[in-house]
Amino acid sequence: MGGLLTLPEAAAQLRRPINTLRHWRYVGTGPASFRVGRRVMYREEDLTAWVEVQRRAEQVPA
């Protein structure tokens, strides 16, 4: 099983405020997340994949 990150850990890894990740989760635009009980969790590989998609989107010529 890959590493699991809490919301604050994922925010720190992405260098974004916790509220930004909460907003992304609400609107469905951020990295994949799930709940374990009351806690929101992120898989490290999901964060890495999401960052890669964002990076590729920036490289698409207009």
PyMOL Python script that loads the backbone (N, CA, C, O; Angstrom):
from pymol import cmd

cmd.read_pdbstr("""\
ATOM      1  N   MET A   1       0.855  -1.183   0.000  1.00  0.00           N
ATOM      2  CA  MET A   1       0.000   0.000   0.000  1.00  0.00           C
ATOM      3  C   MET A   1       0.889   1.231   0.000  1.00  0.00           C
ATOM      4  O   MET A   1       1.877   1.297   0.731  1.00  0.00           O
ATOM      5  N   GLY A   2       0.530   2.205  -0.826  1.00  0.00           N
ATOM      6  CA  GLY A   2       1.285   3.446  -0.897  1.00  0.00           C
ATOM      7  C   GLY A   2       1.069   4.287   0.348  1.00  0.00           C
ATOM      8  O   GLY A   2       0.217   3.987   1.185  1.00  0.00           O
ATOM      9  N   GLY A   3       1.851   5.333   0.449  1.00  0.00           N
ATOM     10  CA  GLY A   3       1.746   6.200   1.605  1.00  0.00           C
ATOM     11  C   GLY A   3       0.453   6.993   1.610  1.00  0.00           C
ATOM     12  O   GLY A   3       0.000   7.472   0.571  1.00  0.00           O
ATOM     13  N   LEU A   4      -0.129   7.124   2.776  1.00  0.00           N
ATOM     14  CA  LEU A   4      -1.330   7.928   2.940  1.00  0.00           C
ATOM     15  C   LEU A   4      -0.969   9.230   3.630  1.00  0.00           C
ATOM     16  O   LEU A   4      -0.141   9.261   4.540  1.00  0.00           O
ATOM     17  N   LEU A   5      -1.602  10.296   3.185  1.00  0.00           N
ATOM     18  CA  LEU A   5      -1.356  11.615   3.754  1.00  0.00           C
ATOM     19  C   LEU A   5      -2.655  12.193   4.291  1.00  0.00           C
ATOM     20  O   LEU A   5      -3.717  12.020   3.692  1.00  0.00           O
ATOM     21  N   THR A   6      -2.565  12.871   5.408  1.00  0.00           N
ATOM     22  CA  THR A   6      -3.711  13.608   5.925  1.00  0.00           C
ATOM     23  C   THR A   6      -3.842  14.899   5.121  1.00  0.00           C
ATOM     24  O   THR A   6      -2.961  15.238   4.332  1.00  0.00           O
ATOM     25  N   LEU A   7      -4.931  15.604   5.323  1.00  0.00           N
ATOM     26  CA  LEU A   7      -5.146  16.874   4.634  1.00  0.00           C
ATOM     27  C   LEU A   7      -4.000  17.858   4.888  1.00  0.00           C
ATOM     28  O   LEU A   7      -3.479  18.429   3.929  1.00  0.00           O
ATOM     29  N   PRO A   8      -3.586  18.080   6.146  1.00  0.00           N
ATOM     30  CA  PRO A   8      -2.459  19.001   6.362  1.00  0.00           C
ATOM     31  C   PRO A   8      -1.154  18.533   5.709  1.00  0.00           C
ATOM     32  O   PRO A   8      -0.379  19.354   5.217  1.00  0.00           O
ATOM     33  N   GLU A   9      -0.911  17.225   5.703  1.00  0.00           N
ATOM     34  CA  GLU A   9       0.302  16.704   5.072  1.00  0.00           C
ATOM     35  C   GLU A   9       0.260  16.895   3.561  1.00  0.00           C
ATOM     36  O   GLU A   9       1.264  17.267   2.953  1.00  0.00           O
ATOM     37  N   ALA A  10      -0.903  16.642   2.949  1.00  0.00           N
ATOM     38  CA  ALA A  10      -1.042  16.832   1.506  1.00  0.00           C
ATOM     39  C   ALA A  10      -0.877  18.307   1.155  1.00  0.00           C
ATOM     40  O   ALA A  10      -0.219  18.638   0.169  1.00  0.00           O
ATOM     41  N   ALA A  11      -1.463  19.188   1.945  1.00  0.00           N
ATOM     42  CA  ALA A  11      -1.328  20.626   1.707  1.00  0.00           C
ATOM     43  C   ALA A  11       0.138  21.046   1.793  1.00  0.00           C
ATOM     44  O   ALA A  11       0.607  21.836   0.974  1.00  0.00           O
ATOM     45  N   ALA A  12       0.848  20.528   2.764  1.00  0.00           N
ATOM     46  CA  ALA A  12       2.267  20.849   2.904  1.00  0.00           C
ATOM     47  C   ALA A  12       3.060  20.336   1.707  1.00  0.00           C
ATOM     48  O   ALA A  12       3.941  21.032   1.202  1.00  0.00           O
ATOM     49  N   GLN A  13       2.755  19.132   1.255  1.00  0.00           N
ATOM     50  CA  GLN A  13       3.468  18.560   0.113  1.00  0.00           C
ATOM     51  C   GLN A  13       3.214  19.370  -1.153  1.00  0.00           C
ATOM     52  O   GLN A  13       4.125  19.560  -1.959  1.00  0.00           O
ATOM     53  N   LEU A  14       1.985  19.849  -1.336  1.00  0.00           N
ATOM     54  CA  LEU A  14       1.648  20.645  -2.515  1.00  0.00           C
ATOM     55  C   LEU A  14       1.973  22.130  -2.332  1.00  0.00           C
ATOM     56  O   LEU A  14       1.859  22.925  -3.266  1.00  0.00           O
ATOM     57  N   ARG A  15       2.374  22.483  -1.124  1.00  0.00           N
ATOM     58  CA  ARG A  15       2.688  23.881  -0.784  1.00  0.00           C
ATOM     59  C   ARG A  15       1.497  24.805  -1.050  1.00  0.00           C
ATOM     60  O   ARG A  15       1.636  25.876  -1.640  1.00  0.00           O
ATOM     61  N   ARG A  16       0.343  24.363  -0.604  1.00  0.00           N
ATOM     62  CA  ARG A  16      -0.901  25.116  -0.728  1.00  0.00           C
ATOM     63  C   ARG A  16      -1.581  25.147   0.633  1.00  0.00           C
ATOM     64  O   ARG A  16      -1.393  24.239   1.442  1.00  0.00           O
ATOM     65  N   PRO A  17      -2.373  26.192   0.894  1.00  0.00           N
ATOM     66  CA  PRO A  17      -3.111  26.231   2.154  1.00  0.00           C
ATOM     67  C   PRO A  17      -4.120  25.084   2.245  1.00  0.00           C
ATOM     68  O   PRO A  17      -4.634  24.607   1.233  1.00  0.00           O
ATOM     69  N   ILE A  18      -4.387  24.659   3.463  1.00  0.00           N
ATOM     70  CA  ILE A  18      -5.360  23.595   3.687  1.00  0.00           C
ATOM     71  C   ILE A  18      -6.703  23.964   3.077  1.00  0.00           C
ATOM     72  O   ILE A  18      -7.362  23.117   2.475  1.00  0.00           O
ATOM     73  N   ASN A  19      -7.115  25.207   3.224  1.00  0.00           N
ATOM     74  CA  ASN A  19      -8.411  25.615   2.683  1.00  0.00           C
ATOM     75  C   ASN A  19      -8.474  25.508   1.165  1.00  0.00           C
ATOM     76  O   ASN A  19      -9.552  25.302   0.608  1.00  0.00           O
ATOM     77  N   THR A  20      -7.352  25.642   0.494  1.00  0.00           N
ATOM     78  CA  THR A  20      -7.329  25.458  -0.958  1.00  0.00           C
ATOM     79  C   THR A  20      -7.662  24.009  -1.296  1.00  0.00           C
ATOM     80  O   THR A  20      -8.463  23.755  -2.195  1.00  0.00           O
ATOM     81  N   LEU A  21      -7.062  23.062  -0.589  1.00  0.00           N
ATOM     82  CA  LEU A  21      -7.375  21.651  -0.835  1.00  0.00           C
ATOM     83  C   LEU A  21      -8.824  21.348  -0.484  1.00  0.00           C
ATOM     84  O   LEU A  21      -9.476  20.557  -1.166  1.00  0.00           O
ATOM     85  N   ARG A  22      -9.329  21.967   0.567  1.00  0.00           N
ATOM     86  CA  ARG A  22     -10.748  21.778   0.904  1.00  0.00           C
ATOM     87  C   ARG A  22     -11.630  22.289  -0.233  1.00  0.00           C
ATOM     88  O   ARG A  22     -12.607  21.634  -0.596  1.00  0.00           O
ATOM     89  N   HIS A  23     -11.300  23.441  -0.793  1.00  0.00           N
ATOM     90  CA  HIS A  23     -12.074  24.002  -1.901  1.00  0.00           C
ATOM     91  C   HIS A  23     -11.991  23.093  -3.124  1.00  0.00           C
ATOM     92  O   HIS A  23     -13.011  22.788  -3.743  1.00  0.00           O
ATOM     93  N   TRP A  24     -10.786  22.662  -3.472  1.00  0.00           N
ATOM     94  CA  TRP A  24     -10.626  21.765  -4.607  1.00  0.00           C
ATOM     95  C   TRP A  24     -11.455  20.503  -4.415  1.00  0.00           C
ATOM     96  O   TRP A  24     -12.066  20.013  -5.365  1.00  0.00           O
ATOM     97  N   ARG A  25     -11.483  19.975  -3.195  1.00  0.00           N
ATOM     98  CA  ARG A  25     -12.274  18.768  -2.909  1.00  0.00           C
ATOM     99  C   ARG A  25     -13.760  19.066  -3.114  1.00  0.00           C
ATOM    100  O   ARG A  25     -14.487  18.252  -3.683  1.00  0.00           O
ATOM    101  N   TYR A  26     -14.201  20.211  -2.657  1.00  0.00           N
ATOM    102  CA  TYR A  26     -15.610  20.605  -2.767  1.00  0.00           C
ATOM    103  C   TYR A  26     -16.047  20.729  -4.231  1.00  0.00           C
ATOM    104  O   TYR A  26     -17.118  20.252  -4.607  1.00  0.00           O
ATOM    105  N   VAL A  27     -15.203  21.377  -5.056  1.00  0.00           N
ATOM    106  CA  VAL A  27     -15.571  21.580  -6.461  1.00  0.00           C
ATOM    107  C   VAL A  27     -15.119  20.431  -7.363  1.00  0.00           C
ATOM    108  O   VAL A  27     -15.464  20.406  -8.545  1.00  0.00           O
ATOM    109  N   GLY A  28     -14.357  19.485  -6.825  1.00  0.00           N
ATOM    110  CA  GLY A  28     -13.958  18.305  -7.580  1.00  0.00           C
ATOM    111  C   GLY A  28     -12.829  18.525  -8.563  1.00  0.00           C
ATOM    112  O   GLY A  28     -12.744  17.816  -9.567  1.00  0.00           O
ATOM    113  N   THR A  29     -11.953  19.495  -8.302  1.00  0.00           N
ATOM    114  CA  THR A  29     -10.867  19.765  -9.244  1.00  0.00           C
ATOM    115  C   THR A  29      -9.492  19.352  -8.735  1.00  0.00           C
ATOM    116  O   THR A  29      -8.530  19.366  -9.503  1.00  0.00           O
ATOM    117  N   GLY A  30      -9.378  18.996  -7.506  1.00  0.00           N
ATOM    118  CA  GLY A  30      -8.077  18.679  -6.922  1.00  0.00           C
ATOM    119  C   GLY A  30      -7.732  17.211  -7.045  1.00  0.00           C
ATOM    120  O   GLY A  30      -8.405  16.456  -7.746  1.00  0.00           O
ATOM    121  N   PRO A  31      -6.674  16.814  -6.357  1.00  0.00           N
ATOM    122  CA  PRO A  31      -6.275  15.406  -6.378  1.00  0.00           C
ATOM    123  C   PRO A  31      -7.335  14.533  -5.708  1.00  0.00           C
ATOM    124  O   PRO A  31      -8.104  14.995  -4.865  1.00  0.00           O
ATOM    125  N   ALA A  32      -7.355  13.275  -6.100  1.00  0.00           N
ATOM    126  CA  ALA A  32      -8.310  12.318  -5.531  1.00  0.00           C
ATOM    127  C   ALA A  32      -8.097  12.208  -4.027  1.00  0.00           C
ATOM    128  O   ALA A  32      -6.966  12.175  -3.543  1.00  0.00           O
ATOM    129  N   SER A  33      -9.196  12.152  -3.308  1.00  0.00           N
ATOM    130  CA  SER A  33      -9.146  12.013  -1.857  1.00  0.00           C
ATOM    131  C   SER A  33     -10.282  11.117  -1.413  1.00  0.00           C
ATOM    132  O   SER A  33     -11.184  10.817  -2.195  1.00  0.00           O
ATOM    133  N   PHE A  34     -10.242  10.694  -0.175  1.00  0.00           N
ATOM    134  CA  PHE A  34     -11.287   9.841   0.375  1.00  0.00           C
ATOM    135  C   PHE A  34     -11.313  10.019   1.886  1.00  0.00           C
ATOM    136  O   PHE A  34     -10.391  10.584   2.475  1.00  0.00           O
ATOM    137  N   ARG A  35     -12.359   9.538   2.489  1.00  0.00           N
ATOM    138  CA  ARG A  35     -12.502   9.649   3.939  1.00  0.00           C
ATOM    139  C   ARG A  35     -12.213   8.311   4.606  1.00  0.00           C
ATOM    140  O   ARG A  35     -12.588   7.247   4.114  1.00  0.00           O
ATOM    141  N   VAL A  36     -11.541   8.404   5.729  1.00  0.00           N
ATOM    142  CA  VAL A  36     -11.380   7.278   6.646  1.00  0.00           C
ATOM    143  C   VAL A  36     -12.002   7.770   7.941  1.00  0.00           C
ATOM    144  O   VAL A  36     -11.388   8.518   8.702  1.00  0.00           O
ATOM    145  N   GLY A  37     -13.220   7.342   8.173  1.00  0.00           N
ATOM    146  CA  GLY A  37     -13.973   7.909   9.290  1.00  0.00           C
ATOM    147  C   GLY A  37     -14.277   9.369   8.982  1.00  0.00           C
ATOM    148  O   GLY A  37     -14.905   9.675   7.968  1.00  0.00           O
ATOM    149  N   ARG A  38     -13.836  10.263   9.846  1.00  0.00           N
ATOM    150  CA  ARG A  38     -14.062  11.697   9.643  1.00  0.00           C
ATOM    151  C   ARG A  38     -12.868  12.378   8.981  1.00  0.00           C
ATOM    152  O   ARG A  38     -12.921  13.568   8.673  1.00  0.00           O
ATOM    153  N   ARG A  39     -11.803  11.632   8.765  1.00  0.00           N
ATOM    154  CA  ARG A  39     -10.561  12.196   8.278  1.00  0.00           C
ATOM    155  C   ARG A  39     -10.445  12.092   6.754  1.00  0.00           C
ATOM    156  O   ARG A  39     -10.680  11.028   6.180  1.00  0.00           O
ATOM    157  N   VAL A  40     -10.081  13.200   6.106  1.00  0.00           N
ATOM    158  CA  VAL A  40      -9.833  13.201   4.661  1.00  0.00           C
ATOM    159  C   VAL A  40      -8.390  12.755   4.445  1.00  0.00           C
ATOM    160  O   VAL A  40      -7.465  13.261   5.080  1.00  0.00           O
ATOM    161  N   MET A  41      -8.220  11.797   3.537  1.00  0.00           N
ATOM    162  CA  MET A  41      -6.895  11.242   3.260  1.00  0.00           C
ATOM    163  C   MET A  41      -6.588  11.340   1.768  1.00  0.00           C
ATOM    164  O   MET A  41      -7.487  11.385   0.929  1.00  0.00           O
ATOM    165  N   TYR A  42      -5.304  11.372   1.466  1.00  0.00           N
ATOM    166  CA  TYR A  42      -4.805  11.397   0.092  1.00  0.00           C
ATOM    167  C   TYR A  42      -3.743  10.321  -0.036  1.00  0.00           C
ATOM    168  O   TYR A  42      -2.951  10.109   0.882  1.00  0.00           O
ATOM    169  N   ARG A  43      -3.727   9.642  -1.173  1.00  0.00           N
ATOM    170  CA  ARG A  43      -2.637   8.708  -1.460  1.00  0.00           C
ATOM    171  C   ARG A  43      -1.526   9.499  -2.129  1.00  0.00           C
ATOM    172  O   ARG A  43      -1.788  10.337  -2.992  1.00  0.00           O
ATOM    173  N   GLU A  44      -0.295   9.238  -1.736  1.00  0.00           N
ATOM    174  CA  GLU A  44       0.841   9.954  -2.322  1.00  0.00           C
ATOM    175  C   GLU A  44       0.868   9.832  -3.836  1.00  0.00           C
ATOM    176  O   GLU A  44       1.152  10.807  -4.531  1.00  0.00           O
ATOM    177  N   GLU A  45       0.575   8.646  -4.354  1.00  0.00           N
ATOM    178  CA  GLU A  45       0.617   8.464  -5.809  1.00  0.00           C
ATOM    179  C   GLU A  45      -0.474   9.266  -6.511  1.00  0.00           C
ATOM    180  O   GLU A  45      -0.291   9.672  -7.659  1.00  0.00           O
ATOM    181  N   ASP A  46      -1.609   9.504  -5.842  1.00  0.00           N
ATOM    182  CA  ASP A  46      -2.659  10.336  -6.430  1.00  0.00           C
ATOM    183  C   ASP A  46      -2.215  11.794  -6.511  1.00  0.00           C
ATOM    184  O   ASP A  46      -2.513  12.479  -7.489  1.00  0.00           O
ATOM    185  N   LEU A  47      -1.506  12.270  -5.489  1.00  0.00           N
ATOM    186  CA  LEU A  47      -0.982  13.635  -5.532  1.00  0.00           C
ATOM    187  C   LEU A  47       0.033  13.775  -6.660  1.00  0.00           C
ATOM    188  O   LEU A  47       0.009  14.754  -7.405  1.00  0.00           O
ATOM    189  N   THR A  48       0.920  12.799  -6.784  1.00  0.00           N
ATOM    190  CA  THR A  48       1.938  12.828  -7.830  1.00  0.00           C
ATOM    191  C   THR A  48       1.293  12.814  -9.212  1.00  0.00           C
ATOM    192  O   THR A  48       1.699  13.567 -10.096  1.00  0.00           O
ATOM    193  N   ALA A  49       0.294  11.962  -9.398  1.00  0.00           N
ATOM    194  CA  ALA A  49      -0.394  11.881 -10.689  1.00  0.00           C
ATOM    195  C   ALA A  49      -1.117  13.190 -11.000  1.00  0.00           C
ATOM    196  O   ALA A  49      -1.091  13.649 -12.141  1.00  0.00           O
ATOM    197  N   TRP A  50      -1.754  13.790 -10.012  1.00  0.00           N
ATOM    198  CA  TRP A  50      -2.489  15.039 -10.215  1.00  0.00           C
ATOM    199  C   TRP A  50      -1.524  16.168 -10.595  1.00  0.00           C
ATOM    200  O   TRP A  50      -1.819  16.962 -11.488  1.00  0.00           O
ATOM    201  N   VAL A  51      -0.386  16.237  -9.924  1.00  0.00           N
ATOM    202  CA  VAL A  51       0.620  17.256 -10.255  1.00  0.00           C
ATOM    203  C   VAL A  51       1.106  17.059 -11.677  1.00  0.00           C
ATOM    204  O   VAL A  51       1.293  18.036 -12.403  1.00  0.00           O
ATOM    205  N   GLU A  52       1.314  15.822 -12.092  1.00  0.00           N
ATOM    206  CA  GLU A  52       1.772  15.535 -13.459  1.00  0.00           C
ATOM    207  C   GLU A  52       0.744  15.992 -14.486  1.00  0.00           C
ATOM    208  O   GLU A  52       1.114  16.550 -15.518  1.00  0.00           O
ATOM    209  N   VAL A  53      -0.528  15.766 -14.224  1.00  0.00           N
ATOM    210  CA  VAL A  53      -1.584  16.221 -15.134  1.00  0.00           C
ATOM    211  C   VAL A  53      -1.569  17.746 -15.226  1.00  0.00           C
ATOM    212  O   VAL A  53      -1.714  18.306 -16.313  1.00  0.00           O
ATOM    213  N   GLN A  54      -1.395  18.414 -14.093  1.00  0.00           N
ATOM    214  CA  GLN A  54      -1.348  19.880 -14.096  1.00  0.00           C
ATOM    215  C   GLN A  54      -0.137  20.384 -14.895  1.00  0.00           C
ATOM    216  O   GLN A  54      -0.227  21.361 -15.638  1.00  0.00           O
ATOM    217  N   ARG A  55       0.991  19.693 -14.723  1.00  0.00           N
ATOM    218  CA  ARG A  55       2.215  20.083 -15.439  1.00  0.00           C
ATOM    219  C   ARG A  55       2.031  19.925 -16.946  1.00  0.00           C
ATOM    220  O   ARG A  55       2.428  20.796 -17.720  1.00  0.00           O
ATOM    221  N   ARG A  56       1.426  18.810 -17.358  1.00  0.00           N
ATOM    222  CA  ARG A  56       1.206  18.580 -18.786  1.00  0.00           C
ATOM    223  C   ARG A  56       0.235  19.587 -19.366  1.00  0.00           C
ATOM    224  O   ARG A  56       0.402  20.015 -20.509  1.00  0.00           O
ATOM    225  N   ALA A  57      -0.763  19.971 -18.616  1.00  0.00           N
ATOM    226  CA  ALA A  57      -1.754  20.955 -19.087  1.00  0.00           C
ATOM    227  C   ALA A  57      -1.076  22.302 -19.346  1.00  0.00           C
ATOM    228  O   ALA A  57      -1.484  23.033 -20.249  1.00  0.00           O
ATOM    229  N   GLU A  58      -0.072  22.627 -18.584  1.00  0.00           N
ATOM    230  CA  GLU A  58       0.657  23.884 -18.766  1.00  0.00           C
ATOM    231  C   GLU A  58       1.509  23.850 -20.030  1.00  0.00           C
ATOM    232  O   GLU A  58       1.823  24.905 -20.582  1.00  0.00           O
ATOM    233  N   GLN A  59       1.885  22.684 -20.491  1.00  0.00           N
ATOM    234  CA  GLN A  59       2.772  22.558 -21.643  1.00  0.00           C
ATOM    235  C   GLN A  59       2.022  22.503 -22.969  1.00  0.00           C
ATOM    236  O   GLN A  59       2.650  22.530 -24.027  1.00  0.00           O
ATOM    237  N   VAL A  60       0.708  22.427 -22.934  1.00  0.00           N
ATOM    238  CA  VAL A  60      -0.072  22.356 -24.157  1.00  0.00           C
ATOM    239  C   VAL A  60      -0.031  23.725 -24.845  1.00  0.00           C
ATOM    240  O   VAL A  60      -0.419  24.725 -24.240  1.00  0.00           O
ATOM    241  N   PRO A  61       0.435  23.787 -26.102  1.00  0.00           N
ATOM    242  CA  PRO A  61       0.490  25.082 -26.795  1.00  0.00           C
ATOM    243  C   PRO A  61      -0.908  25.615 -27.065  1.00  0.00           C
ATOM    244  O   PRO A  61      -1.831  24.867 -27.387  1.00  0.00           O
ATOM    245  N   ALA A  62      -1.036  26.900 -26.929  1.00  0.00           N
ATOM    246  CA  ALA A  62      -2.356  27.545 -27.144  1.00  0.00           C
ATOM    247  C   ALA A  62      -2.614  27.801 -28.600  1.00  0.00           C
ATOM    248  O   ALA A  62      -3.666  28.333 -28.956  1.00  0.00           O
TER     249      ALA A  62
END
""", "prot")
cmd.dss("prot")
cmd.show_as("cartoon", "prot")
cmd.util.cbc("prot")
cmd.orient("prot")
